[in-house]
């Protein structure tokens, strides 16, 4: 569909592309990865026709349409939301206006057969091109991206920058594009909107090139990874996780071959230097000189900078860090919480989930003491030290530089770590000397988050900490939080991050907070478990969460089933065996599918590999619920009949 032919692009001495030939075909789903500054955005702009290569050319197949969503910088105005999205149907709307003009002409001259024929042609074309479904498509996309009823008629300039990016994304998605280019589309989306977008892209029939810092999103959508770096493009079939494994093995082999080549070059150079002036060896020396000139040196990519972030050791707290009792909170007529009880205990990693506007950020602020209670009580436990990060809570001195801001907040023992911490949050080189007044919103958020790593706290309250971080920075943050010995309450829209970090989930909605044990995938399995006889769903369409009951007790905890009586012990043992066998069968099926997926050429069959991958994700998704059921049955059997 589109291809680069010996394309080159450089900015000054920085070469982004060097004689690159590359193509994206119909139905290809490409994840574009590479370090910051490697040229991902530039490549998307070249494909979109917004930037010209310095050499070579871009070839787009005839009658193919390309849609592009930039990473940032859009400013919409002078239209309503629906009016802005409707601009995607400019050709269709021109057709409707012509039809209205013909209808008006017919009203004045009904006996002109050519007008009747033309009106019929226009009506047929309107129907064929989906004119009657236009409003339905717009409403579906806007709803999926989180817009509420009534938002369609609001002026676009009344929305924040993040919501304006959602409007631009909606406009792009309703267009009939053959190739869609998305530059970090998940940056401004919550997890519900990301899940919807994931399913929408899975149904897209055309080509897709995607830059994203959401690992789960990449794994679910793309069928090929293209890595950009050192002026080249490298292709890897499969998901991002598979790419990581393949690339690690490839780099290890490359380093080995580069070391062997360097040793051979060194031996050759020693021979040349030793016998350069001996006439009897002149022919051999010249032969080796020519050999050295012909050697194509193996170029090894620089080792990625892995920063090991480490949070200060938290002071010891009591078992209970914070208790909310009978808490209510409303904003005008919008009652967010009603008579909510919540206890946060030492060592928990509590993820807050729920639809946009449900109250996740509000609950974080209530726990932090940053928002007042309408009623109820908040109590901190013994020796609790709170560190709170919110996307709009920066408290930065505009006259201080990035480095000075960190140094001002750092205790003496942490001063040597300031540079490393800033590097992990994407501040390096000259950027550390920028005044905070000129930082972008994303940079200000990253700097505020970096300050949490300077002083010890035993309760971290993190509201969307992964926003504006790339994959490497997310990895460093996740490792630091996973090794942290304190307690964490957090909101995040990155599913991989939530699954790796959370040990408990609070589902916010309906005025309450329902608690579940486990991570986000465990929570989804609890609220919408897969049916044993159902066909495997697409991996890109996670089950939608049901609205929890207000103040529900943790699943599997107190308030569960009663102890078994004597007449049930045999039945429980039989159920235990059935669940045990189901786990064994499911694990065997997962291992079998993993072997198939690891086979060479597996991802060459796009349709077949997508079906197998969907089945694999479905089976893996069933295991947490099966394990939990086995533990419940085991505990019930161990108690024995009649136990209290």
VENPEHU-V402443 format. One line per field, one symbol per residue. phi: phi as a letter, one per 30 degrees, with the letter a starting at -180 (. if undefined). A space follows every 50 residues. Layout:
BEGIN
phi = ???
END
This chain:
BEGIN
phi = .bbcbhdbabbiddccbbhccabbceidbcccbldeidjdddddddddic bcddbiacccddiccccbcddajdbcaibdddddddddcedddddddddd ddddddddbdccdddddddddddddeddciddcedddddddddddjddej ddcdddddcdeddddddddeeddddccdbccbchddeccddddddddedd ddcddddbbbcaccddddddcdcacccclhibbccbdjddddeedddddd ddddddddddddddddddddddddceccedceddddddddddddddddcc eddedccddbdeddddcddccabcbhdbabciddddbbhccabcceidbc ccbldeidkddddeddddidbdddajbcbdddhdccbcbbdccchcddcc dedddddddddedcedceddddddcicahdddcddddcddeddddddddd dddcbdbcbccbchdddicdddddddddddddcdcccbbbcbccdddddd cdcabcdcliibbccbdjcddddddddbdddecddddddcbedddddddd hddeeiceidddeddddcdddddddedddeddddddddddddddddddde ieddcddddddddddddddddddedddddddddddddddididd
END
